Amino acid sequence: MSNRIEQLRDILATESWDALLISDQDNRYFASGYRAEDHSGRSAGVLLITPATAQLFTNGNNIDWAQAAAPDFETVKTLAPWEKQVGEAIMATGAKRVGIETATLPHDSFVRLSAQLPGVELVSIGDQID
């Protein structure tokens, strides 16, 4: 999976993004190996990729599974709402431009995440990472 992380970092550089947030469950699996399914609009996890870090944010029920399935990622246990914790992580990187999958991210999650990211440009990439 480390090769996939490097492929995503190449996309960061090409698109001039400081970070990439992956929320689509199929893309999350492709990038990390973590196959948990989202249910009822609730995310089983999101990936945050920067030039220096690769993090998988998921709830406490799935943390052991996530660590085993995605060993190349730092696994972070989230508390509801996850958007606050992920927003804080993005802000801690100093990111100013973030690619974000908006096609599969629930609107409420997008609104909550946006509120955590003053001064950060969120670039909609739909649900395709290529």
One Martini backbone bead per residue (centre of mass of N, CA, C, O) as a GRO file, in nm:
protein
  130
    1MET     BB    1   0.051   0.066  -0.011
    2SER     BB    2   0.286   0.270  -0.034
    3ASN     BB    3   0.253   0.314  -0.339
    4ARG     BB    4  -0.024   0.454  -0.316
    5ILE     BB    5   0.068   0.689  -0.152
    6GLU     BB    6   0.266   0.796  -0.365
    7GLN     BB    7   0.052   0.842  -0.582
    8LEU     BB    8  -0.104   1.054  -0.414
    9ARG     BB    9   0.136   1.250  -0.385
   10ASP     BB   10   0.156   1.308  -0.685
   11ILE     BB   11  -0.120   1.443  -0.700
   12LEU     BB   12  -0.066   1.670  -0.510
   13ALA     BB   13   0.154   1.801  -0.683
   14THR     BB   14  -0.003   1.834  -0.951
   15GLU     BB   15  -0.258   1.999  -0.796
   16SER     BB   16  -0.166   2.176  -0.551
   17TRP     BB   17  -0.187   2.013  -0.286
   18ASP     BB   18  -0.162   1.961   0.071
   19ALA     BB   19  -0.421   1.770   0.062
   20LEU     BB   20  -0.610   1.455   0.113
   21LEU     BB   21  -0.959   1.352   0.119
   22ILE     BB   22  -1.086   1.029   0.191
   23SER     BB   23  -1.438   0.890   0.183
   24ASP     BB   24  -1.461   0.670  -0.006
   25GLN     BB   25  -1.479   0.334   0.033
   26ASP     BB   26  -1.329   0.240  -0.224
   27ASN     BB   27  -1.085   0.435  -0.202
   28ARG     BB   28  -1.001   0.351   0.079
   29TYR     BB   29  -0.934   0.062   0.000
   30PHE     BB   30  -0.732   0.112  -0.229
   31ALA     BB   31  -0.530   0.291  -0.050
   32SER     BB   32  -0.528   0.086   0.235
   33GLY     BB   33  -0.726  -0.194   0.283
   34TYR     BB   34  -0.982  -0.070   0.412
   35ARG     BB   35  -1.326  -0.230   0.415
   36ALA     BB   36  -1.523  -0.065   0.544
   37GLU     BB   37  -1.860   0.016   0.576
   38ASP     BB   38  -2.093   0.231   0.516
   39HIS     BB   39  -2.371   0.371   0.725
   40SER     BB   40  -2.623   0.581   0.710
   41GLY     BB   41  -2.405   0.823   0.646
   42ARG     BB   42  -2.170   0.671   0.796
   43SER     BB   43  -1.845   0.669   0.852
   44ALA     BB   44  -1.569   0.432   0.869
   45GLY     BB   45  -1.371   0.641   0.720
   46VAL     BB   46  -1.072   0.844   0.677
   47LEU     BB   47  -0.833   0.995   0.461
   48LEU     BB   48  -0.508   1.152   0.522
   49ILE     BB   49  -0.304   1.319   0.282
   50THR     BB   50   0.037   1.402   0.279
   51PRO     BB   51   0.365   1.449   0.225
   52ALA     BB   52   0.415   1.326   0.545
   53THR     BB   53   0.124   1.183   0.569
   54ALA     BB   54  -0.083   0.888   0.686
   55GLN     BB   55  -0.430   0.880   0.767
   56LEU     BB   56  -0.669   0.693   0.975
   57PHE     BB   57  -1.004   0.758   1.043
   58THR     BB   58  -1.174   0.603   1.325
   59ASN     BB   59  -1.353   0.421   1.519
   60GLY     BB   60  -1.322   0.223   1.800
   61ASN     BB   61  -1.454  -0.040   1.672
   62ASN     BB   62  -1.219  -0.030   1.415
   63ILE     BB   63  -0.916   0.002   1.499
   64ASP     BB   64  -0.791  -0.283   1.474
   65TRP     BB   65  -0.867  -0.333   1.183
   66ALA     BB   66  -0.726  -0.085   1.061
   67GLN     BB   67  -0.438  -0.157   1.152
   68ALA     BB   68  -0.427  -0.430   0.997
   69ALA     BB   69  -0.518  -0.322   0.701
   70ALA     BB   70  -0.333  -0.028   0.751
   71PRO     BB   71  -0.001  -0.015   0.817
   72ASP     BB   72   0.078   0.267   0.652
   73PHE     BB   73  -0.109   0.390   0.869
   74GLU     BB   74  -0.220   0.617   1.081
   75THR     BB   75  -0.425   0.544   1.349
   76VAL     BB   76  -0.735   0.720   1.433
   77LYS     BB   77  -0.936   0.790   1.692
   78THR     BB   78  -1.271   0.875   1.690
   79LEU     BB   79  -1.502   1.130   1.759
   80ALA     BB   80  -1.794   1.264   1.785
   81PRO     BB   81  -1.731   1.449   1.543
   82TRP     BB   82  -1.491   1.382   1.302
   83GLU     BB   83  -1.452   1.669   1.170
   84LYS     BB   84  -1.295   1.803   1.400
   85GLN     BB   85  -1.041   1.623   1.403
   86VAL     BB   86  -0.969   1.650   1.104
   87GLY     BB   87  -0.952   1.956   1.098
   88GLU     BB   88  -0.721   1.975   1.302
   89ALA     BB   89  -0.520   1.810   1.134
   90ILE     BB   90  -0.513   1.999   0.894
   91MET     BB   91  -0.427   2.256   1.043
   92ALA     BB   92  -0.155   2.132   1.155
   93THR     BB   93  -0.022   2.128   0.856
   94GLY     BB   94  -0.098   2.409   0.694
   95ALA     BB   95  -0.315   2.383   0.502
   96LYS     BB   96  -0.470   2.556   0.199
   97ARG     BB   97  -0.512   2.292   0.001
   98VAL     BB   98  -0.793   2.062  -0.048
   99GLY     BB   99  -0.873   1.756  -0.145
  100ILE     BB  100  -1.226   1.651  -0.196
  101GLU     BB  101  -1.478   1.418  -0.160
  102THR     BB  102  -1.813   1.512  -0.254
  103ALA     BB  103  -1.997   1.277  -0.372
  104THR     BB  104  -1.988   1.095  -0.076
  105LEU     BB  105  -2.018   1.332   0.109
  106PRO     BB  106  -2.198   1.447   0.333
  107HIS     BB  107  -2.318   1.753   0.375
  108ASP     BB  108  -2.288   1.776   0.683
  109SER     BB  109  -1.986   1.705   0.682
  110PHE     BB  110  -1.894   1.938   0.506
  111VAL     BB  111  -1.988   2.164   0.693
  112ARG     BB  112  -1.830   2.080   0.947
  113LEU     BB  113  -1.552   2.085   0.816
  114SER     BB  114  -1.548   2.377   0.709
  115ALA     BB  115  -1.569   2.508   0.999
  116GLN     BB  116  -1.262   2.395   1.068
  117LEU     BB  117  -1.142   2.565   0.783
  118PRO     BB  118  -1.010   2.842   0.795
  119GLY     BB  119  -0.857   2.938   0.490
  120VAL     BB  120  -0.946   2.678   0.336
  121GLU     BB  121  -0.927   2.516   0.035
  122LEU     BB  122  -1.187   2.331  -0.117
  123VAL     BB  123  -1.145   2.069  -0.352
  124SER     BB  124  -1.340   1.930  -0.578
  125ILE     BB  125  -1.329   1.561  -0.682
  126GLY     BB  126  -1.554   1.398  -0.609
  127ASP     BB  127  -1.479   1.028  -0.666
  128GLN     BB  128  -1.203   1.080  -0.824
  129ILE     BB  129  -0.876   0.924  -0.838
  130ASP     BB  130  -0.628   1.043  -1.107
   0.00000   0.00000   0.00000
